[in-house]
Amino acid sequence: MQRLSFKNRIASNYLFSTALLIFVVFFVIYAIVRYSVYVKVNNDIKIEVAKHLKEIEVIENCVLLVREEQWKTAQVNKVDVSPAFIQFVDELGALVEKSPNLKQKQLNFYSELPNNTLFDAKLENIAVRQIQVPLYQGSKIIGYLIVAVSLVDTALVLNNLFTVLVVAYPLILIVLFLIARFIAGRSIKPISSIIQTSNVITKDNLKSRIPLPANRDELFTLSKTINNLLDRVENAIEREKQFTSDASHELRTPLAVIKGTLEVLVRKPRNPEEYKEKIEYCILEVNRLNNLVDELLLLARFENQKQNLKLEEISLNNLIADTISRNKVAIADQKLKLNFEFSKELIVKTDSYLFSIIINNLLTNAIKYSNKGSDVLIQLHEEHTKISCSIIDYGIGIAKDDMDKIFNQFYRSKNTHESEIKGTGLGLSIVKRLCDLLEFDINIESEESKGTKVIITINQ
């Protein structure tokens, strides 16, 4: 079975709720009209009862009309004006007198029904509204006054009203459905724009955006949210393109160096020292290539992979001491004086492997970009529920214009380009990614030619 379109579903839901409301309104209208008509008929009957009770008298257990001839003449004259049927019966229901408009007919006496109560009855095949009023002599009932009014006109009015409501009901619903469908179509017009825009968006065309509706309603919010999503997707794809381009360049560079060096070696015979020199140079480039591949794999591996975290309680003091030990050769080569300051042993619950990568990358940068013979300082400090780890060097520093780009992949500041320091530009990008993964805060303060301070804040 084919599902209704969104526009038709809106119109159908609106129609269903409106149909219920109209049904209730029509039912109330019919009930009010019926009640009003019956009130009018009841009042007419009561007036007739009050008037005819004044025209009779009871003598020796007999009901007599005060002016019988005049009463009959009056009843004949007002048949067309007030078609009320009058009938007198004795205490057993036997006919005593009746109005001329009854002709050969006779009102039925219902002894089982309570007195002075209005009820619907039948006069042969005619529906009437009837009342039976007892006539007393003293405390004894000696007869009844029966007054009835035809309900033919009342039934005609009610039937006509019912027919009008029944015929009007589906017609109104059809008109309402068409109006609701038209309004719904205009209301969801932005959705059509969303569909059209989505159809033209591809990985090579992310510039299209959904026109925002004039009214700031839910569809405006939806359109704006989708536009923001498209902005983020476009930025992410642009970053991935840039990353791929930079990674390709970085990978080609050492490969080109190795290829060129080997081509030089095979052009002519060389002495063992020259072979050794060129092979060692190639090994350095291979190591650089391996390091780059490892860093790329690390970035890809820990892309928002919180489920891979292995949280455990570790000693920051021991972890930093191990990192220093692994880098002691590089520290010695740079003739650096490394100071490790802490007041007490600090324990945190985190991923030991990832945190060691963060500290190692930061310490490696501090060693690499420090001036020979300068100091490198590592500080651990605890304050309330936070632990901060600071790594400070007094090297070349970072230019002010580069500070907002230092976490970008493959980005290297102009100071590093001008120097002979080699790197991939992935170290700080990896640090930032892992800090986000471990929910650490990272802050970098740097001044060109004076040094850099990196602060990692851990919330306990």
C-alpha positions in Angstrom: 0.0 0.0 0.0 1.4 3.4 -1.1 2.0 5.8 1.8 0.6 9.3 1.7 2.9 12.1 1.0 4.0 14.3 3.9 1.7 17.1 2.6 -1.3 14.8 2.4 -0.6 13.4 5.9 -0.6 16.9 7.4 -3.9 17.6 5.6 -5.4 14.3 6.7 -4.4 14.8 10.3 -5.9 18.3 10.2 -9.0 17.0 8.5 -9.5 14.2 11.1 -9.3 16.6 14.1 -11.5 19.1 12.3 -14.0 16.4 11.4 -14.4 15.4 15.0 -14.8 19.1 16.0 -17.5 19.7 13.3 -19.3 16.5 14.2 -19.5 17.7 17.8 -20.7 21.1 16.7 -23.3 19.7 14.4 -24.5 17.3 17.2 -24.8 20.2 19.6 -26.7 22.3 17.0 -29.1 19.5 16.4 -29.6 18.8 20.1 -30.2 22.5 20.8 -32.7 22.9 18.0 -34.5 19.7 19.1 -34.6 20.8 22.7 -35.9 24.3 21.7 -38.7 22.8 19.5 -39.8 20.4 22.2 -39.8 23.3 24.8 -42.1 25.2 22.5 -44.4 22.2 22.0 -44.4 21.5 25.8 -45.3 25.1 26.6 -48.1 25.1 24.0 -49.5 21.9 25.7 -49.3 23.5 29.2 -51.1 26.6 28.0 -53.9 24.4 26.5 -54.1 22.5 29.7 -54.4 25.6 31.9 -57.0 27.1 29.5 -59.2 24.0 29.4 -59.1 23.4 33.1 -60.9 26.7 33.4 -63.7 25.6 31.0 -64.8 22.6 33.0 -66.6 21.9 36.3 -67.1 18.7 38.2 -70.7 18.0 39.4 -71.7 14.7 41.1 -68.6 12.9 39.8 -69.2 14.1 36.3 -67.0 16.4 34.2 -69.1 19.1 32.5 -68.1 21.8 30.1 -69.3 25.2 31.3 -70.3 26.3 27.8 -70.2 23.2 25.7 -71.6 24.7 22.5 -69.3 27.7 22.6 -66.3 25.4 23.4 -67.0 23.1 20.4 -67.5 26.2 18.1 -64.2 27.7 19.4 -62.4 24.4 18.8 -63.6 24.2 15.2 -62.6 27.8 14.5 -59.0 27.4 15.7 -58.2 24.0 14.2 -55.8 25.6 11.7 -54.4 28.1 14.2 -53.6 25.7 17.1 -54.0 22.1 16.1 -54.2 20.8 19.7 -56.2 17.7 20.3 -58.4 17.8 23.4 -60.1 14.7 24.9 -61.9 14.0 28.2 -62.1 10.5 29.6 -63.5 9.1 32.8 -61.3 7.5 35.5 -61.2 4.2 33.5 -60.2 5.9 30.3 -63.5 5.8 28.6 -64.2 8.6 26.2 -66.4 11.4 27.6 -65.8 14.3 25.1 -63.3 15.2 22.5 -62.4 18.2 20.3 -63.9 18.3 16.7 -60.5 18.1 15.1 -60.1 14.5 16.3 -63.0 13.5 14.0 -63.2 9.8 14.0 -59.8 9.5 15.8 -59.3 9.1 19.5 -56.3 9.7 21.8 -55.0 6.8 23.6 -55.1 6.7 27.4 -52.0 5.3 29.1 -53.0 4.3 32.6 -49.4 3.0 33.3 -47.8 6.3 32.7 -47.5 8.9 35.5 -49.9 11.8 35.5 -49.0 15.4 34.4 -46.0 14.0 32.4 -45.3 15.0 28.8 -44.5 12.1 26.5 -44.4 11.1 22.8 -47.3 9.0 21.6 -49.2 8.0 18.5 -52.6 9.2 17.2 -53.1 6.4 14.7 -50.1 7.0 12.4 -49.4 10.6 13.5 -46.7 11.3 16.1 -48.0 13.6 18.9 -46.8 15.1 22.1 -49.3 14.2 24.9 -50.1 14.9 28.5 -52.7 13.3 30.9 -54.0 15.6 33.6 -56.2 14.0 36.3 -59.5 15.7 37.3 -60.4 15.6 41.0 -63.6 15.8 43.0 -62.1 16.2 46.4 -59.3 13.7 46.6 -60.9 11.3 44.2 -59.9 11.1 40.5 -63.1 11.2 38.4 -61.5 11.7 35.0 -58.7 12.9 32.8 -58.0 15.8 30.5 -55.8 14.6 27.6 -54.1 17.2 25.5 -51.9 16.4 22.5 -50.1 18.4 19.9 -49.1 17.0 16.5 -45.3 16.5 16.0 -45.5 16.4 12.2 -44.2 19.9 11.8 -41.6 19.4 14.5 -40.4 16.2 12.9 -40.3 17.9 9.5 -38.1 20.7 10.9 -35.8 18.2 12.6 -35.6 15.9 9.6 -34.8 18.8 7.3 -32.1 20.0 9.7 -30.6 16.5 10.0 -30.6 16.1 6.2 -28.8 19.5 5.8 -26.2 18.5 8.4 -25.6 15.1 6.9 -25.2 16.5 3.4 -23.1 19.5 4.5 -20.8 17.4 6.6 -18.9 15.6 3.8 -19.0 18.6 1.6 -17.4 20.7 4.4 -14.7 18.0 5.0 -13.8 17.9 1.3 -13.4 21.7 1.1 -11.4 21.7 4.3 -9.1 18.9 3.0 -8.4 20.9 -0.2 -7.7 24.0 1.8 -5.6 22.2 4.3 -3.6 20.5 1.5 -3.0 23.9 -0.1 -1.9 25.4 3.2 0.3 22.4 4.1 1.9 22.6 0.6 2.9 26.2 1.2 3.9 25.5 4.8 6.4 22.7 3.8 7.7 24.5 0.8 11.2 24.8 2.6 11.3 21.0 2.7 11.1 21.0 -1.1 14.0 23.4 -1.1 15.9 21.0 1.2 15.2 18.1 -1.1 16.3 20.1 -4.2 19.4 21.4 -2.5 20.3 17.9 -1.2 20.0 16.5 -4.8 22.5 18.9 -6.2 25.0 18.5 -3.3 27.9 16.1 -4.1 31.4 15.7 -2.7 32.6 18.0 -5.5 29.8 20.6 -4.9 29.3 21.5 -1.3 28.7 25.2 -1.9 24.9 25.0 -2.2 22.8 26.0 0.8 19.1 25.9 1.6 17.2 29.2 1.4 16.1 30.2 4.8 12.3 30.7 5.2 11.0 34.2 6.0 9.2 33.0 9.2 11.6 32.0 12.0 9.7 28.8 12.8 10.7 25.1 13.1 11.4 24.9 9.4 13.7 27.9 9.7 15.6 26.2 12.5 15.7 22.9 10.4 17.1 24.7 7.4 19.6 26.6 9.4 20.8 23.5 11.2 21.2 21.6 7.9 23.2 24.6 6.5 25.4 24.5 9.5 25.9 20.8 9.0 26.8 21.4 5.4 29.3 24.0 6.5 30.9 21.5 8.9 30.9 18.8 6.3 32.5 21.1 3.7 35.2 22.2 6.2 35.9 18.6 7.2 36.3 17.5 3.5 38.5 20.5 2.8 40.7 19.6 5.8 40.8 16.0 4.6 41.8 17.2 1.1 44.5 19.4 2.5 45.6 16.6 4.8 45.8 14.2 1.9 47.7 16.7 -0.2 50.2 17.5 2.6 50.6 13.8 3.5 51.4 13.0 -0.1 53.9 15.7 -0.3 55.5 14.7 3.0 55.7 11.1 1.9 57.1 11.9 -1.5 59.9 14.0 -0.2 61.9 11.3 1.6 61.1 8.8 -1.1 62.5 11.3 -3.7 65.6 11.8 -1.6 66.2 8.0 -1.3 65.6 7.5 -5.0 68.0 10.3 -6.0 70.7 9.1 -3.6 70.4 5.5 -4.9 70.5 6.6 -8.5 73.7 8.6 -7.8 75.2 5.4 -6.2 74.6 3.2 -9.2 75.9 5.6 -11.9 79.5 4.6 -11.3 81.6 2.5 -8.9 82.5 4.2 -5.6 84.7 3.5 -2.6 83.3 1.9 0.5 83.3 5.2 2.5 81.0 6.9 -0.1 78.7 3.9 -0.2 78.5 3.9 3.6 77.8 7.6 3.7 75.0 7.5 1.2 73.4 4.3 2.7 73.4 6.0 6.2 71.7 9.0 4.6 69.1 6.8 3.1 68.6 5.0 6.4 67.9 8.4 8.1 65.3 9.2 5.4 63.7 5.8 5.9 63.5 6.4 9.6 61.9 9.8 8.9 59.5 8.0 6.6 58.7 5.4 9.2 58.1 8.1 11.8 55.8 10.0 9.5 53.8 6.8 8.7 53.5 6.0 12.4 52.2 9.5 13.2 49.6 9.3 10.4 48.5 5.9 11.6 48.2 7.3 15.2 46.0 10.2 14.0 43.7 7.8 12.1 43.6 5.3 14.9 42.5 7.7 17.6 39.9 9.7 15.7 37.3 10.0 18.4 37.7 6.4 19.5 36.8 6.8 23.1 35.8 3.2 23.4 39.4 2.2 22.9 40.6 4.0 26.0 42.2 1.9 28.7 41.7 3.9 31.9 43.9 3.1 34.9 45.6 4.8 37.8 49.1 5.9 36.9 51.9 7.9 38.5 52.6 11.1 36.6 56.0 11.4 38.2 57.1 8.0 37.0 55.6 8.4 33.5 57.5 11.7 33.0 60.7 10.3 34.5 60.5 7.4 32.0 59.9 9.9 29.1 62.9 11.9 30.2 65.0 8.7 30.3 64.0 7.7 26.7 65.1 11.2 25.5 68.4 11.5 27.4 70.6 11.0 24.3 68.8 13.9 22.5 69.0 16.0 25.7 72.8 15.3 25.9 73.3 16.1 22.2 71.7 19.5 22.7 73.6 20.0 26.0 70.4 20.9 27.7 69.8 21.2 31.4 66.5 19.6 32.3 64.8 20.2 35.6 61.8 18.2 36.8 59.9 20.0 39.6 57.1 18.5 41.7 56.0 18.7 45.3 54.6 15.2 45.7 53.7 12.1 43.8 50.5 12.6 41.8 48.2 9.8 40.7 45.6 10.2 37.9 43.2 7.9 36.2 43.8 8.0 32.4 45.2 6.0 29.5 48.9 5.5 30.2 49.9 4.8 26.6 48.2 7.9 25.2 49.4 10.2 27.9 53.0 9.0 27.4 52.6 9.9 23.7 51.5 13.5 24.7 54.4 14.0 27.1 56.9 12.5 24.7 55.8 14.7 21.8 55.9 17.8 23.9 59.3 17.0 25.4 60.6 16.1 22.0 59.5 19.5 20.7 61.0 21.3 23.7 64.3 19.5 23.1 64.3 20.0 19.3 63.5 23.8 19.4 65.6 24.7 22.4 68.8 26.6 22.0 71.9 24.5 22.7 73.0 24.7 26.3 69.7 26.2 27.5 67.2 24.9 30.1 64.1 22.8 29.8 61.7 22.8 32.8 58.9 20.3 33.6 56.6 21.2 36.4 53.8 19.2 38.1 51.3 21.1 40.2 48.1 20.2 42.0 45.3 22.7 42.9 42.0 21.5 44.3 40.6 19.0 41.7 43.0 19.9 38.9 46.5 18.8 38.1 48.7 20.8 35.7 51.7 19.6 33.8 53.9 22.4 32.3 56.8 21.9 29.8 58.9 25.0 29.3 61.7 25.6 26.9 63.8 28.7 26.2 64.3 28.2 22.5 63.2 29.8 19.2 59.6 30.2 20.2 56.5 30.6 17.9 55.6 33.7 16.0 52.4 35.4 17.1 50.8 35.0 13.7 51.3 31.3 13.8 49.7 30.6 17.2 46.2 30.0 15.9 47.5 27.4 13.4 49.9 25.3 15.4 47.4 22.5 15.9 46.8 22.1 12.2 48.1 19.0 10.6 51.5 19.4 8.7 51.7 23.0 9.7 55.1 24.3 10.7 55.8 27.8 11.8 58.1 30.1 9.8 60.7 29.8 12.5 61.1 26.1 11.9 61.2 26.5 8.2 64.0 29.1 8.5 65.9 26.8 10.8 67.4 23.4 9.8 65.2 21.5 12.3 63.3 18.7 10.6 59.8 17.7 11.4 56.5 16.6 10.0 54.2 19.1 11.5 52.1 16.4 13.1 53.4 16.4 16.7 51.1 19.1 18.1 48.2 17.9 16.0 48.5 14.5 17.6 48.8 16.1 21.1 45.7 18.1 20.5 43.8 15.1 19.3 44.8 12.9 22.2 44.1 15.7 24.7 40.5 16.0 23.3 40.2 12.3 23.5 41.3 12.2 27.2 39.3 15.4 27.9 42.5 17.3 28.9 42.8 21.0 28.5 45.9 22.3 26.6 47.2 25.8 26.5 50.3 27.1 24.7 52.1 30.4 25.6 55.0 31.4 23.4 57.1 34.4 22.4 59.3 34.5 19.5 63.0 34.0 20.3 62.3 33.6 24.0 60.7 30.2 24.3 57.4 28.2 24.7 55.3 27.0 27.6 52.8 24.2 27.1 50.3 23.5 30.0 48.3 20.3 30.2 45.4 20.6 32.7 43.9 17.3 34.0 40.5 17.5 35.7 40.3 14.9 38.5 
